[in-house]
Amino acid sequence: MKTLTISEAQQQLAAVADLALQGETILIERNARLLVLQEFSEPIPVRPEGYFAGCDSADEIAEANQLGARAPRIIVP
């Protein structure tokens, strides 16, 4: 297990990421708190098409769409 400060991790990000991908657990310290960097070995499940169908009613979908239409738009150049 390797412990680095956030500054050290930033300077060596590629090497630190390679170590994590090789199975080493990396601890990154920031403001006296610890973050853990390690490979996530389980595959992310792929949901079949229509998996979430029926989760929301047509009214709930319409309401969400109305609320989304009123949300401010952020345009990034």
N, C-alpha and C positions, 0 to 999 in steps of 0.2 A: 504494500500500500504506500502510495506516494502522496505527500502533502505539499501544496504550493500556495502562495498568495495569489490573489487575483491578477496582480501585475505580472508575476512570473508566468502564470498560465497564459496571459495574453501574448507575451513575448514568444512563447513556445507552443502556441496552440496546435500546430500540425503535429509536432512530436508528442504532445500530451494526448491528442486524439488517437494517434497510432498506438500509444501504450494502452489506452482504454480499450481499443479494438482488439488488442492482443490478450485481453482478459485481466489486465491490472486495474484495480480500483484506485481512482485518483480523488483525493480530497482537495477542494479549493477553499481557502479561507478568505472570507470577506466580512469585515466589520465584526470580528470575533464570532462569526457564524460559519458553519461548514456546509459546503455543497458537495455532492457526490457525482462524479462523472464515471459512468461505466456503460459498457455495451448492453443494449436491451436485446436479449437473445431470443425472445419469443416473437414469432412473426405477428404482424398486425393483421387481424382477421379481415377478410374481404366480405362484405355483406352482399348477398345476392340482390339483383334488381328487384325493387318492390318490398324490400325488407322492412322499411318503415311505413309502408302504405297502411292506412287505417289507424295510425297513431294519433292523428289530429282530425277533428271533424272539419267539414267544409267551412263552417262559421269561424273556427279557430284559425284556419289558414287565411281566410279573408281578413280577419282582424290583424293578424301578423303582417300581412302584406300592406294594409293601410298604415300601420305603425312604421313599417320600414320605409314607405314612401315619404313619410314626414321627417324622417331622420336627416340631419344635415349631411351633405355630400362633401367629402374631402377629396380634393383633386391634387394629386402629386405630379409635378412636372417631370 
